[in-house]
Amino acid sequence: MGERHDQLDSRREWLRKAGRWAAGGALAVLGVLAGGRGGEATAKGQACIGRGVCRGCGAREECELPAALSAKQARGRERP
């Protein structure tokens, strides 16, 4: 009876470890995917140099990335 109990404990421990490794792997993949989005280029060959923050970026006026266009549009609405 004791041997069977030990086998169940080792299986449970194996499943716990497998679950932890799977969760850790999933978090690593999500981190890579999220981290890789900062410098996406458009069809025009532009890449974001301001890490997605348009305010204070020196290239904002010439930039045609979606975030910059949105920031320009929002800035235009703020002015009377």
C-alpha positions as protocol buffer text, in pm:
chain_id: "A"
residue {
  index: 1
  type: MET
  ca { x: 0 y: 0 z: 0 }
}
residue {
  index: 2
  type: GLY
  ca { x: 283 y: 238 z: 82 }
}
residue {
  index: 3
  type: GLU
  ca { x: 445 y: 187 z: -259 }
}
residue {
  index: 4
  type: ARG
  ca { x: 122 y: 276 z: -438 }
}
residue {
  index: 5
  type: HIS
  ca { x: 93 y: 593 z: -230 }
}
residue {
  index: 6
  type: ASP
  ca { x: 449 y: 687 z: -325 }
}
residue {
  index: 7
  type: GLN
  ca { x: 371 y: 636 z: -693 }
}
residue {
  index: 8
  type: LEU
  ca { x: 67 y: 863 z: -670 }
}
residue {
  index: 9
  type: ASP
  ca { x: 271 y: 1130 z: -494 }
}
residue {
  index: 10
  type: SER
  ca { x: 543 y: 1114 z: -758 }
}
residue {
  index: 11
  type: ARG
  ca { x: 282 y: 1139 z: -1036 }
}
residue {
  index: 12
  type: ARG
  ca { x: 122 y: 1437 z: -870 }
}
residue {
  index: 13
  type: GLU
  ca { x: 460 y: 1602 z: -825 }
}
residue {
  index: 14
  type: TRP
  ca { x: 542 y: 1534 z: -1190 }
}
residue {
  index: 15
  type: LEU
  ca { x: 211 y: 1692 z: -1296 }
}
residue {
  index: 16
  type: ARG
  ca { x: 278 y: 1996 z: -1075 }
}
residue {
  index: 17
  type: LYS
  ca { x: 623 y: 2040 z: -1227 }
}
residue {
  index: 18
  type: ALA
  ca { x: 489 y: 1992 z: -1580 }
}
residue {
  index: 19
  type: GLY
  ca { x: 221 y: 2253 z: -1513 }
}
residue {
  index: 20
  type: ARG
  ca { x: 476 y: 2498 z: -1379 }
}
residue {
  index: 21
  type: TRP
  ca { x: 702 y: 2448 z: -1680 }
}
residue {
  index: 22
  type: ALA
  ca { x: 408 y: 2487 z: -1918 }
}
residue {
  index: 23
  type: ALA
  ca { x: 294 y: 2807 z: -1745 }
}
residue {
  index: 24
  type: GLY
  ca { x: 648 y: 2943 z: -1743 }
}
residue {
  index: 25
  type: GLY
  ca { x: 689 y: 2863 z: -2110 }
}
residue {
  index: 26
  type: ALA
  ca { x: 361 y: 3032 z: -2195 }
}
residue {
  index: 27
  type: LEU
  ca { x: 466 y: 3344 z: -2002 }
}
residue {
  index: 28
  type: ALA
  ca { x: 801 y: 3346 z: -2182 }
}
residue {
  index: 29
  type: VAL
  ca { x: 631 y: 3325 z: -2522 }
}
residue {
  index: 30
  type: LEU
  ca { x: 390 y: 3604 z: -2430 }
}
residue {
  index: 31
  type: GLY
  ca { x: 680 y: 3818 z: -2312 }
}
residue {
  index: 32
  type: VAL
  ca { x: 866 y: 3770 z: -2638 }
}
residue {
  index: 33
  type: LEU
  ca { x: 556 y: 3849 z: -2840 }
}
residue {
  index: 34
  type: ALA
  ca { x: 477 y: 4160 z: -2637 }
}
residue {
  index: 35
  type: GLY
  ca { x: 836 y: 4279 z: -2636 }
}
residue {
  index: 36
  type: GLY
  ca { x: 875 y: 4236 z: -3010 }
}
residue {
  index: 37
  type: ARG
  ca { x: 598 y: 4480 z: -3097 }
}
residue {
  index: 38
  type: GLY
  ca { x: 790 y: 4797 z: -3010 }
}
residue {
  index: 39
  type: GLY
  ca { x: 972 y: 4842 z: -3339 }
}
residue {
  index: 40
  type: GLU
  ca { x: 727 y: 4728 z: -3601 }
}
residue {
  index: 41
  type: ALA
  ca { x: 779 y: 4872 z: -3945 }
}
residue {
  index: 42
  type: THR
  ca { x: 509 y: 4982 z: -4185 }
}
residue {
  index: 43
  type: ALA
  ca { x: 488 y: 4926 z: -4557 }
}
residue {
  index: 44
  type: LYS
  ca { x: 672 y: 5256 z: -4603 }
}
residue {
  index: 45
  type: GLY
  ca { x: 973 y: 5118 z: -4418 }
}
residue {
  index: 46
  type: GLN
  ca { x: 937 y: 5333 z: -4106 }
}
residue {
  index: 47
  type: ALA
  ca { x: 1013 y: 5199 z: -3762 }
}
residue {
  index: 48
  type: CYS
  ca { x: 922 y: 5355 z: -3428 }
}
residue {
  index: 49
  type: ILE
  ca { x: 1222 y: 5516 z: -3260 }
}
residue {
  index: 50
  type: GLY
  ca { x: 1025 y: 5650 z: -2963 }
}
residue {
  index: 51
  type: ARG
  ca { x: 910 y: 5311 z: -2831 }
}
residue {
  index: 52
  type: GLY
  ca { x: 549 y: 5394 z: -2904 }
}
residue {
  index: 53
  type: VAL
  ca { x: 552 y: 5725 z: -2714 }
}
residue {
  index: 54
  type: CYS
  ca { x: 486 y: 6005 z: -2963 }
}
residue {
  index: 55
  type: ARG
  ca { x: 488 y: 6297 z: -2723 }
}
residue {
  index: 56
  type: GLY
  ca { x: 834 y: 6453 z: -2732 }
}
residue {
  index: 57
  type: CYS
  ca { x: 954 y: 6236 z: -3022 }
}
residue {
  index: 58
  type: GLY
  ca { x: 1167 y: 6429 z: -3269 }
}
residue {
  index: 59
  type: ALA
  ca { x: 1037 y: 6233 z: -3566 }
}
residue {
  index: 60
  type: ARG
  ca { x: 669 y: 6278 z: -3486 }
}
residue {
  index: 61
  type: GLU
  ca { x: 593 y: 6536 z: -3758 }
}
residue {
  index: 62
  type: GLU
  ca { x: 733 y: 6322 z: -4041 }
}
residue {
  index: 63
  type: CYS
  ca { x: 621 y: 5990 z: -3894 }
}
residue {
  index: 64
  type: GLU
  ca { x: 334 y: 5808 z: -4061 }
}
residue {
  index: 65
  type: LEU
  ca { x: 300 y: 5518 z: -3818 }
}
residue {
  index: 66
  type: PRO
  ca { x: -54 y: 5467 z: -3682 }
}
residue {
  index: 67
  type: ALA
  ca { x: 33 y: 5587 z: -3330 }
}
residue {
  index: 68
  type: ALA
  ca { x: 187 y: 5909 z: -3462 }
}
residue {
  index: 69
  type: LEU
  ca { x: -107 y: 5976 z: -3694 }
}
residue {
  index: 70
  type: SER
  ca { x: -343 y: 5927 z: -3402 }
}
residue {
  index: 71
  type: ALA
  ca { x: -138 y: 6162 z: -3184 }
}
residue {
  index: 72
  type: LYS
  ca { x: -137 y: 6429 z: -3458 }
}
residue {
  index: 73
  type: GLN
  ca { x: -512 y: 6395 z: -3500 }
}
residue {
  index: 74
  type: ALA
  ca { x: -568 y: 6424 z: -3123 }
}
residue {
  index: 75
  type: ARG
  ca { x: -340 y: 6727 z: -3105 }
}
residue {
  index: 76
  type: GLY
  ca { x: -542 y: 6890 z: -3386 }
}
residue {
  index: 77
  type: ARG
  ca { x: -864 y: 6844 z: -3188 }
}
residue {
  index: 78
  type: GLU
  ca { x: -716 y: 7008 z: -2879 }
}
residue {
  index: 79
  type: ARG
  ca { x: -644 y: 7334 z: -3057 }
}
residue {
  index: 80
  type: PRO
  ca { x: -934 y: 7578 z: -3090 }
}
